[in-house]
Amino acid sequence: ANAPATTTRQTTGTGGTQDRPDPHFRNCKEATAAGYGPYYKDRHEEYHYYNDVDKDGVACDPQDLK
């Protein structure tokens, strides 16, 4: 069974934030292209769904997309 989507607080282009469900993308590249992430260890449960390439406690940050 698929896990239910969670709500992630995201920064908007206008400097505000909003809650919206994270649909659990296949990888960080897809998540960030759709405007999600980055995900912080011990702060976002989505952190564990994605690969933290540089092991800095932040998944889907720009360094992970290189």
DAFENFEN-V577651 format. One record per residue. PHI is phi in radians with two decimals (NA if undefined). PSI is psi in whole degrees, -180 to 180 (none if undefined). NEAR is the number of other C-alpha atoms within 12 Angstrom. Layout:
{{PHI & PSI & NEAR} {PHI & PSI & NEAR}}
This chain:
{{NA & 147 & 3} {-1.38 & 141 & 7} {-1.25 & 145 & 11} {-1.18 & 151 & 11} {-1.16 & 147 & 15} {-1.86 & 169 & 18} {-1.80 & 131 & 18} {-2.14 & 135 & 26} {-1.44 & 121 & 23} {-2.06 & 149 & 24} {-1.40 & 135 & 17} {-1.69 & 166 & 15} {-1.11 & -16 & 9} {-1.65 & 7 & 8} {1.59 & -5 & 8} {-1.62 & -175 & 10} {-2.27 & 160 & 13} {-2.63 & 155 & 16} {-1.64 & 135 & 14} {-2.67 & 151 & 18} {-1.23 & 142 & 20} {-1.64 & 115 & 29} {-1.38 & 8 & 23} {1.02 & 81 & 28} {-1.26 & 167 & 23} {-1.21 & -29 & 17} {-2.78 & 173 & 27} {-1.11 & -37 & 32} {-1.04 & -44 & 24} {-1.19 & -40 & 19} {-1.10 & -48 & 31} {-1.24 & -33 & 26} {-1.10 & -30 & 17} {-1.58 & 2 & 21} {1.63 & 14 & 25} {-1.78 & 164 & 34} {1.41 & 175 & 42} {-1.26 & 166 & 39} {-2.04 & 129 & 33} {-1.77 & 135 & 24} {-1.03 & 140 & 22} {1.16 & 7 & 12} {-2.17 & -38 & 16} {-2.11 & 127 & 24} {-1.15 & -23 & 23} {-1.14 & -20 & 35} {-0.89 & -40 & 32} {-1.32 & -12 & 22} {-1.47 & -18 & 27} {-2.13 & 162 & 32} {-1.52 & 123 & 29} {-1.59 & 88 & 27} {-0.99 & -46 & 19} {-1.63 & 6 & 15} {0.96 & 39 & 17} {-1.74 & 9 & 18} {1.49 & 9 & 22} {-2.30 & 115 & 29} {-1.66 & 144 & 34} {1.19 & 29 & 38} {-1.54 & 166 & 30} {-0.92 & -34 & 20} {-1.17 & -28 & 18} {-1.33 & -15 & 24} {-1.64 & -4 & 22} {-1.33 & none & 11}}
